[in-house]
Amino acid sequence: MAATATPGNGTARAALAHRTREEKFSELLATKVEQGYEVESQGDTEAVIATPGRRRRFRAQIAGKRQRISIDELGNRTTRGLESGDAR
């Protein structure tokens, strides 16, 4: 028997929860951008952000603080510092 998305089942609630996560994440990301962070990469509920740093004279990379921010299934914010070599 195939599952269908009706207003009372878990599939519809999960979709609503995902939209709520996306809205909370959008608010968090907007706040970080207002604080001066730059977005390096972004998904629906996760992003890698960095503070602008000074440009190094002989290297193309930017020296700055990088973080991965996200919103989990329960709506909790997670911020984790990243090393300069961590994947984007």
C-alpha positions in Angstrom: 0.0 0.0 0.0 1.5 3.3 -1.0 1.6 6.3 1.4 -0.2 9.4 0.4 0.2 12.9 1.7 -3.0 13.9 3.4 -3.4 16.8 5.8 -3.4 14.5 8.9 -0.5 12.2 8.2 3.2 12.5 9.0 4.3 13.3 5.4 2.4 16.6 5.4 3.7 17.5 8.9 7.2 16.7 7.8 6.9 19.1 4.8 5.5 21.8 7.1 8.4 21.2 9.5 10.9 21.5 6.6 9.4 24.8 5.5 9.6 26.1 9.1 13.3 25.0 9.3 14.0 26.9 6.0 12.3 30.0 7.4 14.3 29.9 10.7 17.4 29.2 8.7 16.8 32.2 6.4 16.3 34.4 9.5 19.6 33.1 11.0 21.5 33.6 7.8 20.1 37.2 7.3 21.3 38.0 10.8 24.8 36.7 10.1 25.0 38.7 6.9 23.9 41.8 8.8 26.7 41.1 11.2 29.2 41.2 8.3 29.6 37.5 7.4 29.9 36.5 3.8 28.2 33.4 2.5 30.6 30.9 0.9 28.0 28.2 0.2 24.4 27.6 1.1 21.7 24.9 1.2 18.1 24.9 2.4 19.1 24.6 6.1 22.9 24.8 6.2 25.5 27.3 5.1 29.2 28.0 5.3 29.9 31.6 6.2 33.1 33.6 6.8 34.1 36.9 8.3 36.0 39.0 5.8 39.7 39.1 6.7 42.7 40.8 5.2 43.7 39.6 1.8 47.2 38.1 1.8 49.5 39.8 -0.6 50.9 36.8 -2.4 48.0 34.3 -2.0 44.5 34.4 -3.4 42.9 33.0 -0.2 41.2 35.3 2.4 42.3 35.0 6.0 39.0 35.0 8.0 37.0 33.1 10.5 34.8 30.4 8.9 31.7 28.7 10.4 29.1 26.2 9.3 25.6 27.2 10.5 22.5 25.0 10.4 19.0 24.4 11.8 18.3 20.8 12.8 14.9 18.9 12.7 13.9 20.2 16.1 14.6 23.8 15.1 17.8 24.1 17.1 20.6 26.3 15.7 24.1 24.8 15.3 27.3 26.8 14.7 30.6 25.0 14.2 33.9 26.7 13.6 35.8 25.4 10.5 39.5 25.2 9.8 40.7 27.0 6.7 41.2 23.6 5.0 37.7 22.2 5.7 35.5 21.4 2.7 32.9 23.9 1.7 
